[in-house]
């Protein structure tokens, strides 16, 4: 299982901030990053963070503002481990879906039965409306023919 790279990075940022004696409020003023985001980066609370492109910008700015050694290397390591973390989560989600597949398959089968019935009914209605009328039209030529003899 791959550990969350954001958790590790958030802890690194928090430790650096505390060593420098900077409060979250001061760091927010210095970086112009909302305190809400700073708290959630330190806690690795992904659901409360912006999209990845914005997050990477925030992480880069934080690494520089906290005077971390080689900020670009830190961000590159985060990006590399982030890919493995995302892949692991995708694989875990697919495993969960596979364990519930019996429910999904039965729902899918019912859906196919209903779809098949709808196609049959629509096909029958189309046939009735657009098929050539043979029994009614057979009588009408004899009537018109008898009218023509008079």
N, C-alpha and C positions, 0 to 999 in steps of 0.2 A: 504494500500500500504506500502510495506517495503522500508525504506530508504536504500540507498546504503551504506553498512558498510565501503567500501573503502573510501568514501567521508569523513565520520566521522573520520576514522583513519588518513587519509591524513591531515585533519585539525589539529588533535592532534599532529601529527609529525611536521607540519609547526609551530604551536604555540610553541612547545617545542624547536624547532631549533631557532626561533626568540628570545625566552627568554634567551637562552644560548648565543645568539649573534654569531651564526655560519652561515656562508654563505653556499649556496648550493655547491659551489666549494670545500670548506673545508670539508663539510660532505661527498662529493664524494671521496675525497682523504682519509679521515678517514675510510670510510666503504668499499672502493673499488667498489662502485656501480656507474654505469655511471650516470652522471648528468641528462641525458635524462630521465632515469627511476625515479630518485628522483623527478624531476619536475612533471612527470605524476602521481606519487603516491600522491603527494600533491594535484594535481588537480583532482584525481580520474578518469583519462583518461584511461580507461581499454583497449582501442584499441591499445594503444602504450606501453603496458606492456607485459612482458614475460608470459609464462605459469604459472599456479597456483603454481606449486611446486617451481619454482624459485622465484615467487613473495612472497611466504610465507617465504622463506629464507631471502629475502631482508627486509621484514617487521620485522622479528625477529631481524636481525642485526641492523636495524634502531632504534627499541625500546630500545635495549641495548646501542647503541651508544649515544642516546639522554637522557640516564639516566632516562628513564621512570620507574615509580614505578611498579614493578611486570610485566616485559615484557611478561612472559609466559601467564599470565592471559589475557593481552591485545590481544595477538595472538589467544588464545582460544576463547575469545568473538568474535573476528573477524570471525573465522572459523564457529562458531555456527550461527552467523547472516548471514554469506555469503550463507549458505545453504538455508535459508528462502528467501533471495534475489534472488537466482538463480531459486528457485521454482516459485516465483512470476513472474519472467520474462518468464518462460516457459508457465505458465498459461496465461499470457498476449499475448504471441505469438499465442497460440492456439485460443484465442478469436479473434484475428485479422484474422487468417486463416478461422475461422468459418464464419466471416462476408463476406469473399470473396468466400465462398464455391460454390455459384451458378456459378461463372465463372469456378472454378475448375471442378465442376461436368459436365458442358457442354463440356469442353475440354476432360474430361475423357470418356464421352459417344462417342465423335467423334473418339477418339483413339480406343475404343472397336469396333466400326463399321469397321474401317480400318483393325484392327487386324483380325476380323472375315472374311473380304473379302480376306485377304492374306491367311488365313488358307484354305478357300474354293478353291482358285486358286491353291495353292500348292497341296492340296488333289486331285484336278482334274488332274493336271499334273502327279502326281505320279500314279494315276489310269491308265492314258493313256499309260504311259511308262512301267508299270509293270503288266498290266492286261494280261491274256492269250489271244493270238491272235486266234480267232475262225473262222472268215470268210476267211482269206487268207490260213490258214492251212487246211481248209476243202477241198480245190481244189487240194492241192498238193498230198494227198494220192491217189487220183484217177489217177493223172498223173503218179505217180510212179508205181501204180498197172498196168496201161496199158503198161508201158515199160517192166514190168516183164513178161507179156504174150508173147511177141515177142521172 
